Every structure is written in C-alpha cells, then in structure tokens.
Amino acid sequence: MGLEIWIPLAIWLAIGVAVAVYLYRRMDKEGKVKFGWLIVGFLLSTLGLTIYFFMLSLKEKRRDKAVDAKSYEAPSYTLKGEEGAPKKERPKEEKPLKKEVKQVEGIPRCPECGAAISSSDERCRDCGAKLK
C-alpha cells in the first residue's frame, strides 16, 4: 500500500476523533452519554454526525406531537385516611365577596371589587364590571 491510501485514511480518522469528541461533549451537557453514537461518529466521521442529527430531529418531532385528551383518564386523588369516606362537595358561592379596600381620596374605585380605576374606563380591569 502506498502513501496515497494512508493520507486520506488518517484524515478520515482525525475527523472521526473530532466528531466523537464533539458528540461526547454535547451528550455530556445533556447528561446522557451513549457510547454507541461515539463509535458511529468515530467510524463514519461526518456521515455519522449527520445521522446523529437526523435521528435527534426525528426524536424531537415525535416528542412535539400533541396528546389526545381522550386517550387517557384523568387521575383521581384521595387524601390519606379518606379511602372509604364519602366525598364532600364544596358549597358554591353565588357571587365573589367584595374586597374591602381603604378609600384613598381622589382615586376612583370599582363599586364591585374595589380596584383602582381610571375616570375614562368603561369597565373594571380586574372584575369586568360595567362602570358607566
């Protein structure tokens, strides 16, 4: 074998080492070092790096898919000691309680919730009550 084959082979392996080091550092940042990808990156060089990024993009596309809400049931929660106890329903409030706000002279307030309003507001910014 002549020198013609050793030079490209040495360049190929040097690029492979650089790709393997890059992949190792990238996977180490994520906390998941997979030695299979390091071997693929070393042996296939830039082709291995291309395959790695292609597989990574496929994985991200699968992860980004929305979950169908009908495909699973909502979890039910019970507190300790309530396994056999009947569920108590909370009484529903008719209207939210009005906030008791200290009136400061010169600042208009909403008559429903007591939030500070502007004299030009038509609706309260907090509760949406009609002002005018």
C-alpha positions as CSV (number, residue, x, y, z in Angstrom):
1,M,0.0,0.0,0.0
2,G,1.3,3.3,-1.0
3,L,1.1,6.7,0.7
4,E,-1.9,7.5,-1.4
5,I,-4.2,5.5,0.9
6,W,-2.7,6.4,4.3
7,I,-3.2,10.1,4.0
8,P,-7.0,10.0,3.3
9,L,-7.4,7.3,6.0
10,A,-5.5,9.5,8.5
11,I,-7.6,12.5,7.7
12,W,-10.8,10.4,7.9
13,L,-9.8,9.1,11.4
14,A,-8.8,12.6,12.6
15,I,-12.2,14.0,11.6
16,G,-13.8,10.9,13.2
17,V,-12.0,11.7,16.5
18,A,-13.1,15.3,16.3
19,V,-16.7,14.2,15.7
20,A,-16.6,11.7,18.6
21,V,-15.3,14.4,20.9
22,Y,-17.9,16.8,19.8
23,L,-20.7,14.2,20.3
24,Y,-19.3,13.3,23.7
25,R,-19.3,16.9,24.9
26,R,-22.8,17.5,23.5
27,M,-24.2,14.4,25.2
28,D,-22.4,15.1,28.4
29,K,-24.1,18.5,28.7
30,E,-27.5,16.7,28.4
31,G,-26.4,14.1,31.0
32,K,-26.9,11.1,28.6
33,V,-23.7,9.8,27.1
34,K,-24.4,7.0,24.7
35,F,-21.2,5.3,23.6
36,G,-22.8,3.7,20.5
37,W,-23.1,7.2,19.0
38,L,-19.5,7.9,19.8
39,I,-18.4,4.8,17.9
40,V,-20.7,5.7,15.0
41,G,-19.3,9.2,15.0
42,F,-15.7,8.0,15.1
43,L,-16.0,5.3,12.4
44,L,-18.3,7.2,10.0
45,S,-16.9,10.7,10.6
46,T,-19.1,13.4,9.2
47,L,-21.6,10.9,7.9
48,G,-22.1,9.6,11.5
49,L,-22.6,13.2,12.7
50,T,-25.2,13.7,10.0
51,I,-27.0,10.5,11.1
52,Y,-26.9,11.6,14.7
53,F,-28.6,15.0,14.0
54,F,-31.2,13.3,11.7
55,M,-32.1,10.9,14.5
56,L,-32.2,13.7,17.0
57,S,-34.6,15.7,14.8
58,L,-36.9,12.7,14.4
59,K,-37.0,12.2,18.2
60,E,-37.9,15.8,18.7
61,K,-40.7,15.6,16.1
62,R,-42.2,12.6,17.9
63,R,-42.0,14.4,21.3
64,D,-43.7,17.5,20.0
65,K,-46.9,15.7,18.9
66,A,-49.9,16.7,20.9
67,V,-51.5,14.2,23.3
68,D,-55.1,13.3,22.6
69,A,-57.1,14.1,25.8
70,K,-59.4,11.2,25.2
71,S,-56.6,8.6,25.1
72,Y,-56.2,8.6,28.9
73,E,-58.4,9.1,32.0
74,A,-57.9,11.9,34.4
75,P,-56.3,10.7,37.7
76,S,-58.3,10.5,40.8
77,Y,-56.7,11.7,44.0
78,T,-57.6,10.7,47.6
79,L,-56.0,12.0,50.8
80,K,-54.7,9.7,53.4
81,G,-57.5,8.4,55.6
82,E,-60.2,9.2,53.1
83,E,-60.2,6.0,51.1
84,G,-63.7,4.9,52.3
85,A,-65.1,8.3,53.3
86,P,-67.8,9.9,51.1
87,K,-66.8,12.9,49.1
88,K,-67.9,16.2,50.5
89,E,-69.0,18.8,47.9
90,R,-67.9,22.3,48.5
91,P,-70.7,24.8,48.6
92,K,-70.7,27.0,45.6
93,E,-70.5,30.7,46.1
94,E,-73.2,32.8,44.4
95,K,-71.0,36.0,44.0
96,P,-67.4,36.6,44.8
97,L,-67.0,38.6,48.0
98,K,-66.4,42.3,47.6
99,K,-63.0,43.4,48.7
100,E,-62.9,45.8,51.5
101,V,-60.5,48.5,50.3
102,K,-59.4,51.6,52.1
103,Q,-60.7,54.5,50.1
104,V,-58.0,57.0,49.3
105,E,-59.2,60.5,48.4
106,G,-59.0,61.3,44.7
107,I,-58.7,57.7,43.5
108,P,-61.9,56.3,41.9
109,R,-62.6,52.7,42.8
110,C,-64.8,50.0,41.2
111,P,-68.1,49.6,43.1
112,E,-67.9,45.7,42.7
113,C,-64.4,44.7,43.6
114,G,-62.8,48.0,44.9
115,A,-59.9,48.0,42.4
116,A,-58.5,51.4,41.3
117,I,-59.9,52.5,38.0
118,S,-59.4,55.4,35.7
119,S,-62.1,58.0,35.2
120,S,-62.2,57.1,31.5
121,D,-62.6,53.3,32.0
122,E,-66.0,51.9,30.9
123,R,-65.3,48.5,32.5
124,C,-63.2,47.5,35.5
125,R,-59.9,46.0,34.6
126,D,-60.0,43.4,37.4
127,C,-63.6,42.1,37.5
128,G,-65.0,43.4,34.2
129,A,-68.0,45.2,35.9
130,K,-69.7,47.9,33.9
131,L,-68.8,51.3,35.3
132,K,-70.8,53.8,33.3
